[in-house]
Amino acid sequence: MSSRRAAHPYAPRRAAVLAAAALLGALSLSAVPQPASAAAKLDNPYVGAKPYVNPDWSAKAAAEPGGSAVSDQPTFVWLDRIAAISGTSQARGLKAHLDAAKAQGANLVQLVIYDLPGRDCAALASNGELGADDLGRYQSDYIDPIAAVLADPAYASLRIVNLIEPDSLPNLVTNAGGTAGSTPQCATMKANGNYEKGVGYALHKLGALPNAYNYLDAGHHGWLGWDSNLVPSAQEFKKAATTSGATVSDVTGFIVNTANYSPTREPYVKITDTVNGTTVRQSKWIDWNQYDDETTFAQGLRSALVAQGFDSGIGMLIDTSRNGWGGSARPTGPGPSTSVDAYVDGGRTDRRIHAGNWCNQSGAGLGERPATAPDTGIDAYVWAKPPGESDGASRPLDNDEGKGFDRMCDPTYAGNGRNGNNPTGALPDSPLAGHWFSAAFRQLLANAYPPVGGSGGGSDTQAPAAPTGLTVSATTADSVSLTWRASTDDTGVTGYDVYRAGTKAGSVTGTSYTDTGLAAATAYTYTVKARDAAGNVSAASAAVSATTTASGGGGGPTGLRAQYKNNDSSAGDNQMRPGIQLVNSGSGAVDLSRVTVRYWFTGESTSAAYQTWCDYAQPGCSTVRTAVTTLPVARTGADHTLDVTFTSGSLAAGASTGDLQLRLAKADWSNFDETDDYSRGTGTSYADAPKVTVYVNGTLAWGVEP
């Protein structure tokens, strides 16, 4: 079973990461069926689904003290060797799982496709049975039999979610040469191209099934989150998704944090925080990474993927099976402001010694329970790694599964280049990867966050206050965007559930949500409820109504839409940090050199001069120009605009510019008061922003001016 690791060679002091680069090659497609119509497939297979609960895993979980509290959770079935397809003496085979799913009344089954040639080239604990050159056997003896079982008409009513080959393509971005974490095995897989060819074959063969939904593994923020890795990763995924007959339409989405421990959200450390004027990105833990949790990484990667040509509606999954980090060691607020390291180390919920530690981590806990559409761009929280299954053996063990001994699973090991030569933080006495590890399961249960059983620590029975200020911020022909004010709670709000006409449409951790897939020219009614870690739920907010537009409106004749997120929680410091991206929902490409984006704000001074920066832009800051314009007549909420233009580039239909992280300050570095600024919002995830206006050749194409 998969194990995960991370690190990154961004600066000379950083230990290297995980693996390599692009591969080439093509395969004969004579045995691969033609793809079915994408129109028959759902945008998000988890909506309206009843996922399958694996009885094999459930029985082991229920046998542990307190395990029955989570033994009914849906987990992925790992097909980690050819024998797993027909079944072994320890576990039922694929067909038996599908039959059991139908008997349960489930309509969604989650599978991990995991047997590539030369599998897991940067770790020994989960090496596979196929050699580096066994691509033909992978196709004929592994993928083809799986596809044949799934194509049986008896299973046509089941939605099949396939997690395609963990630890494969990310290794080709970071571990195939030139870093301290590189391995000869990864260099071999880069040279022979069999990871890309195998992944492409799996995507094409399984994507042809009308009830199958493929999610490619995309590492985690501590692996691919650095500026130098994010876009190359998206390019690598695009390359694999267009190899061996596959197309981007064979990819439903991507999954992050598979079998890893990175938190879904870091509540007390934001990547935009500064300590005494020093960015937290400079801390040893974050080490200049662009992300420090999986939600922001998934959303940032999603934008990069859309920019590479993946569908603009592509969804992300987050594996939350072991990233809760609860228990007595969980911080309750930010760390001290004596230094960036003290601030980050004292406030981060991820309690690992190093983000590159991946094997049976001491102190870990169960994370968020599986949930549908929990945040913007996220199709679901899932338990891809079944809690209680080992990442690898803590000492060498003879076996017939092709699994070796990796010192990263040895608690006495002092580490290597992939974890900054730190102790591993691994639990002792662990069995082979994929085998049941009772001590690990009991630890996960004890340290679960949110706590298991809705106890919230034993005494929290107070529900949060109902959300207020629910407002419709934008509408299009098929979407409604909502914002609201944060609720209060005695222990803290962990999320919000959005209801359309009394039925839950989705859940988020922030205070904005965009409901998509709606009918044009149709009225909808919404309410929002808040919830806390103990499972207490607030009363509903006051209802609001919205009517979608009659046609693709909202983006003007070009179909452009501005989206915004707040990268700065302080409304009274000396800098503004808006995040902006453009989405082309029209039918034709847009010349970006004709486009101007305006962010409207008050400067609290009529004579101040301004300085502006592009801190990060997915298409490159060299193509982005920023400037401040003073309005001849002040308006409500604005006497200046931050104007964003582009030197070049074309935005394809359905594509996004991706993340633009902008910053401005007064020349004298005096403070702003952003509380009354027209364009400012509080949402920390990208959402349609009609108060950020877009112009094409000087003509308003999106938004409403103040």
N, C-alpha and C positions, 0 to 999 in steps of 0.2 A: 504494500500500500504506500501511497505517496507520502513523502516528507518534504518539508519546505525550508528554505534557508535564504539568507539575504545578506547583502553588504554592497558597497558601491565604490568604485575607484574614481570619485569625483575630484578629490584633492589628493596630493601625495601622501598625506597622513592617513587616508582612509584605506582600510583593508579592502581587497577586491571583492567583487561579487561573484555572480553566478554565471553566465556563460555567453554566448557567441554571436554569430552574425548570420548573413543570408546564405541560403542554399539554392541550387538550381537543379533542374531536371524535369523530365516529363515521363509519364507512364502510358502504356497502352490502355485504352479505355473500353476495350471490347467487352469486358465483363461487368462494366458499371452501368446500371440502368440510367435512363434519362431522368432529369429532375422533374418532380411533380410541380404543378402550378403552385406558386407561392400564395396565390389568392385563397387557397383552401386552408391556409394555416392562420392561427391566431397571432395577434400582435404580442400578447403576453400569455403563455400557456398556463401560468399560475392563477390567472383570474378565473374564478368559478371552479377551481380544481379541488378535488379531494385526493391528496397525495397518499401513496402507498406507504404503509408502515412495515418494514422488513421484519418478519417474525423471528428470524435468526438473531438479529441484533436485539430486538425487543425482549426476547426471553433472557438474554444475558444481562441486559440492563435491569430488568425487573427482579432478577435474582440477587442484585446487590442491595444492601440496606438503603432504603429510601429511593431506590431506582425506579419504582413504579410511578413516581411523580413525573418522569419524563419518558418512560418506555413506550408511550403512545405517539412519540414524535416521529415524523417521516425523515428517514435518512437515505442516502444514496447507496446503491448496491454496486460494489466494486468488482468489475470483471477484470481482474489483474493478471490473469493467465488463461491460456486456452482451455484448461480443464474447468475453469469456472463457468464456462458456457453451458456445459452439460451437467455440472455440479460435482461436488466431492463428498466425502463422508462427513465433512464438517459443515457444509453449507449447500443449500439447494441451488440448482442451476437456473439459467435465465428463463426458460419456459415455465419452470415451477414457480418462479417469482411472479411472472405475468399471470399465471393461473390464480395464485394467491391474491394478487391485486384485484382481480375480478371478483373473487369470493368475498373480499372485504367491501366491495362496492366502491373501490377507488377508481379514479379515472386519470391518474397521472403517476407514472413510474419514473424514478430518477436513477440513471446508470452512469458509472464512470468507465469510460473506454480508456484502458490503461495497459498497453502491452507493446508499445513501439519497439522496433529494433534498437538495441543499444540504450534501453530505457534508463532515464535518470542518470545522465552521464556525469553529474557532479556530486553524486552521493552513492554510497555503497549499500545502504540499508534497504533500499527498494529497487535495486537492480532487477531486471526482468529475465525472462527465460530465452529471449531471442537475441541473437548476436547482431552486431552492427550492420551486417550485410543481409539479414534475413527479411528483407522487405517483401519478397514474394510470399513467404510463409505468413507474414503478418496479414497480407491481403487475403490469401486463400484459406488459411486455417483459423483466422481470428475475425477479421471484419466481415468477410462474406458469410460465415455461419451466424454471426449476430444479426446481420441484415436479414437473413433468411427467416430466422425466428420472428423478428419484429414485423416482417411482411405478412405473416400468417393472418388471414382475414379474421380469425377468432379474436385478435387483439386490436382490431381497427378502432374500437371505442376508447382505447387507452392513449393518452398523450404520453409520448416517450421523450423525456429530457435526457440528452446525452452530454456529459461533461467530457470534452475531448482532450485526452492525453496531458494530464498534469506534468509539470516540470520539463516540458519538452521545448517549445519555442522560446520561452524566457531564457533558457540556457544558451540558445543560439544568439541572444542579444548580448550576453554578459560573460560567458564562461568558456568561450572557445579559443581564447588566445589573448595574450597581452595584459592579463591581470593576475594578481596573486591568487585568485580563486579559480583560475583556468585549469582544465584537466586535459590530458591527452585524449581521453574518451570523447569529450565534447568537441575537441578539434577534429576528431575522426568523423563525428556526426555532421559537423559543419561541412567537411570536405565531401562526404558522400551524398549529402542532401536527403537522407532517408527520413529525417524528422519531418521535413516539409512535405516530402512525397507521401509519407504515411498519413500525416494529418490531412492533407488534401484528399487522399483516397477515402479516408473515413468520413470527411465532411460530405463528399460527393455521393458516396454510396448510401450513407444514412440520411442525408438531406433529401434524397429522392423519395423517401417515404413520406406520405402526406400527413402522418400523425407524429412525425419525429421533429424535435427541436434541438439544434446543436448549439452548445455554449463552449467556446474555446477558453482554455485556461490562460489567465493573464497575470500570473504571479501575484505580487502584493506590493504595497507602497515601499516597503523596506528592501525591495528587490529592483523594481523598475521605476521608482518615483522620482529619480533625479532628472534634472533637465536633459542630461546627455543620454538618458535611456528611454524617456517616455515616447517621443516621436519615432525613434528607431524601432521601438517595440511595435507601435502601430503599423509601421511599414513592414516589419517582419510578419505580423499577423495577416496583413493584406497579401503578402507574397504567398504564404501557405494557403490562404483561402482562395487563391487563383491558380493553384497547382494541381496536377493530376485530375483535371476535369472539374474541380470545384470552382464555384463562384461565390461572391459575397452574399448572394441570396441563400446559400446553404448555411449561413451563420445567423442564428437567431439572436445571439448575444455573446457575452463574455462573463467569466466568473473570476473574482479576485479572492485572495486569501485561502485558497483551497488547502485544507489540512495545515493551516498556519495559525498564528496566535495574535496577529495584529488587530487592535481594537476597531470596532465598527466606527466609533466616534471617540475622540479624545476631548472630554468636556472641559478640561482646565488648561490645556495647552493648545493654542491655535497657531498655525504656521505664520500668521501675520503679527503675532505678539512681539513686542520689543521689551527689553529689560535695560533700563538706564541708557537708552538709545541704541542698544545692540540687538539685532534680530535674533530670535531664537533659532533660526536656521544655522547659526554659527555654533550652537551647542554641540557637544560631543555626541549626544544621542541622535539628534536630527541630522547633524553633519551635512548641512546644505541641501538636504532633501527638500523637494517642493511640497511634500505631503507628510502628515504624521498620523493619518488614520485611513481606513479603507473606504469610507464613504466619499471623502474628497478625492482620493485617488481614483476610485471607480468613475466618478463624475468627470474628472479631468481627463482620464484615459478615454472615456466615451467620446468627449469632444474631439480628441486627437484621432480616434477611429473614424468618426463621421467625416472629418477633414480628409482622410485617406480614401474615402469612397464607400464606406459601409453605410447602410441605410440609416437615415436620420432618426428613425424610430427604434434603433437597436437598444436592447436592454442589458442590464448588468445584474449579476447575482453576487452576493457576498456570503461566504462561508462563515457563519457565526457560531459554529459548534464548540469552539474552545477559546474564544477571545473575550470572555466576560470580565476576567480579572477582578472578581469580587473578593469577599472576605475581609478580614481585619487589616490587610495591607493596602486596601484600595484607598487612594487619596480622597479627601473630601473637599479639596479646593486647590488653588495654585500653590506652587512652591514659593520659597522666599525669594525676594528680589535682590539678593546680594550679588548674584551673577546669573548669567543665562543658564549655566549648568545646574545651579541650585534650583532655579525656577522650573526648569524642564524636568529634572530628576525628581523633584519633590511633588510635581503635579501630574506626571504622566501615569495613566492607569496601566499601561503596559509595563509590567514589573520584570521583564526579562533582563538579564545582564547585558545582552546585546541583541539588536534586532535581527542579527544573522543567526541566532539560535533557533533551531527548528524541531529538535527531537525531544518528545515527552517532557515538556517544560514544567519545572517545579513551580507551584503556586498558581497555575492556570485554573480557569473556571469556565463553566458553560456560559455561552453568550446569549444574545437575543434568540428567542424561540423562532422557528420558521414562520415567516409572515409574507403576505403578498403585497407588492407595490408599497413598501414601507417608506420610500423617499424618492425624490426626483430622479428619474432615469434608472431606478433600481427595480427590476422585475420582482425580486424576492430576496429575503434572507433564507438561507438553506443550511441544512446540516450535511455538507458534502462528506466530511470526515466523520464517520460514526463515533461519537464519544466513547472512550473505553478501548478503542483499537489502537495498538501500539504503533509508534512511528518507526521503531527499529529496536534491535536487541542491544542491550548495554554491554554485551560481551559476545565473542564469536560463538555461533550455534550452528551445528550441522543441520542442513535442510535440503529438500528437493524442490524448493521454490525459486532458486536462483538468487536468493537474497543474501547479501554479504554483511559484513560488520563494518559500521561506520563509527569512527571515534567520536563523532559529534553526539552519539547516543551514550557515550561513556561519561558518567558524572565526574570521573577523576581526570579527564583530558583537559589540558590547558588551552585548547583551541588552535585555530589555524587562520590563514589569511581571509577566509570568508566571514569570520566573526571577530575580526580585530584581535586575534590571539587572546581571547577571553575564555574563562571557564564556560562549559557548555550549558550549565543549568539543567541538565537532564536528570530525570528520576532514576534511581538505581533499580536493578533487578527487572529490567524490562524484557519482554519476549520479542520474537520476530515481528517485523512490520505486518500489520493487519491482524495479528493475534490478540486475544482478549487480555487486557492489562487491568486487573481489578483495582489495584492501588491508584492508577491514573483516573479511572472512572470515579472512584470515591472522592478523590481530590477535586475533580471537575464539579461534582455535585455540591460539595461543601463550599466551593468558591464561586458558585454561579452568580452572575449578575446580568439581568435582574435575578434576585434570589428565587430558588425553586419553591413552588407552592404558593406564590403570592404573599409570602409572609413579610416581605420588606424588612427583614431583620427581626420579626417577631411581634411588633406592636403597631405598625402603621395601618390605621384604618380610615384615615382622613383623605377624602378625595380632593384633587386639585380644584381650584376655582374654575368656573366655566370661562372659556376664551371670550374675549370681547373684541369689538372693532372689526368683525368679519366683513371684508370688502371685496368686491369684484374688481380686480386690477386690470384685466384685459380679457377680450373674447376674440376668437377667430371662428371660422366656419365649423371647426371640429374640436375646439378646446375652450375651457374657461379657466382663468387664472385667479387665484384667491390669495389674500393676505389677511392676517389678524394679529392682534397683540398677544404677547406671551402671557400664559396663565401663571398663577402663583400656587405654591404647595408647601406644606411643612417640611417635606424631605426633598423636594425637587421634581420638576416635570421631566419625564423621559421621552415624551412623544405626543403626537396629536393624530386623531383619526378623523378623516373627512368623510362626511356622509352626503350622498346625492339622493334626495327623496327618501331619506330614512335608511338607505342601504350603503354600507361602507364602500367608498370608492378607492380609498388608499390611506396610507399612514406615512407620516413624516416626523422627523425630529426637529425641524425648524418651523417657522411661522409663515410659510407660503406653500402653495400646492397648485399644480396645473393638472386639471382633469382633461384627458385627451380621448380621442376616438368617439366624439359626440356627433350627433346629427346636426346638419345645418338648419338655421332658422327655427331653432327649438328652444323652449324655455326649460330651465332646470333650477331646482332649489337645493341649497346647501346649508349644512350646519357642521360644526366642528366640536369635538370633545377632546379634553386633555387627559393624560394618564400618567401615573407615577410608577416607580420601580416595583412597588408592592402590588401592582395590578389594579389599584383604585382608579376609577374613571369618573370624570366630572360630568355635570349636567351639560346639555348641549348649548352651544352659543345661540344667539338670536339668528334666525334664518335670513339668508339673502337669496335673491333670484337673479338669474342671468339668462340672456337669450343669445345663442350663437348667431353669427352673421349668416347672411343668405348665401354667400359665396366665399371664396378664399380670402376675404377682406382682412384688414388689420395690418397688412404688410404693404399696402399700396399696390401700384401696377407691377412692381418688381417682385413682390412677395417677401421683401425683407422684413425681419423682425429683430428688435434689439432685446437681448436678455441681460439681466443684471444680477450681481450678487455683492453683498457687503463684505469686504475684506478687512474691515477695521471696526472693531466693536466699540471703540471710543468715539463719541460725537464731539469731544471738546479738546482734542489734542492738536498738534501743529501740522498734521498731514491728513490728506484724504486719500483713500485707497479703493476706488471703485473697480470692480471686475465687470467687464463687458464682453459679450460675444454677439456676433451677428449670425442669424439663421436665415437661409434662403428657402422659403416655403413655396416659391413660385415654380414655374415650369421651365424657366430658362436661366442661363448663367448671368451673373451680374459683374460688371467691370468695377472692381473695388476702387480704382483710381477716381471714379465719379462719385464716391460715397463719402458723406460726412456724418459722424455721430456726435450728438451734443448731450452732455451731462450738465444739468442746470443746478447752480448753487449760489449761495450768498457768501460774499467775502468779508463782511463786517468792516470793510474799509473801501472807500472810493479811490484811494490813491496807491494802494499796495501793488507792488509788482509780484509776478508769480514765476515759479519754476516748475517744470513738469518732467516726468520720467515714464518710460515704459519699462517696468521691472521684468516682465515676462510676456511673450506673445507666442502662441503656438506657431503662427506662420513666420515668426522671427521679428524682433523689435526693429530690425533694419527696414522693414516695410511699413512701420507704423509711425505716424507723426502726431504729436500732441501739442496743443497750444491753448492758452486761456484768452477768451474774448470778453471785453467789458461791454455790457449792454448799454445802449444809448439811453434807455429808460428802464429803470428797475421794474421787475414784475413780482408778483406774489411768490415768494420762495426762491427768487433768483435775481442777482444783479450781474452775474458772470456765467459763462459756459466754458466747460472743458471740451474743446473740439478735437475729435479724433478723425484723422484721414489716413489714406493708404497710398503709398508710392506706386504700387503695382499689384497685380494679382486678379484672379477671376474666381468668384464664388459660385460653384456649380449648383444646379437645382438640387434641393434636398441636403445641401452641405452646410457646415458651420465654419466660421473662422476659428473656432476654438477659443480658449481662454486668453483674454487680454487683461493683464494685471497692471493697472495704471496707478500713478501717484502724482500728487501735486502739493505744493507748499508755497507759502508766501516768502518773498525774498528775505524778510526780516524774521522769519520763523515764528511769528506770533500765532496764537491758537485760533482755530476755527470754532464756530458754533454751528454744527451741522443739523441740529434738531429741527430747523425750519426749512432745510434745503429741499427744493422741489423734487429732485431726482433721487434723493437718498431713500433707501429702504433698509429693512433690518434682516431680510432673508440672506442666509449664508450659502444657499444653493441657487444655481442659475434658474431664473424664471422670466417669462415674458414681462417686459417693463415698458408700458406705454408712456411713462414720464421721462424716459430716455429716448430722444427723438432721432430719426434717421432721415437724411436727405439724399436724393440722387439728382445730380446736376442742379442743386439748389432748391429742388422741389420736395416738400415734405412727403415722405413715403411711409413713415411709421410714427406713431405716437401722437401725443397731444402736448402742445406748448403751454407753458403757464400763462 
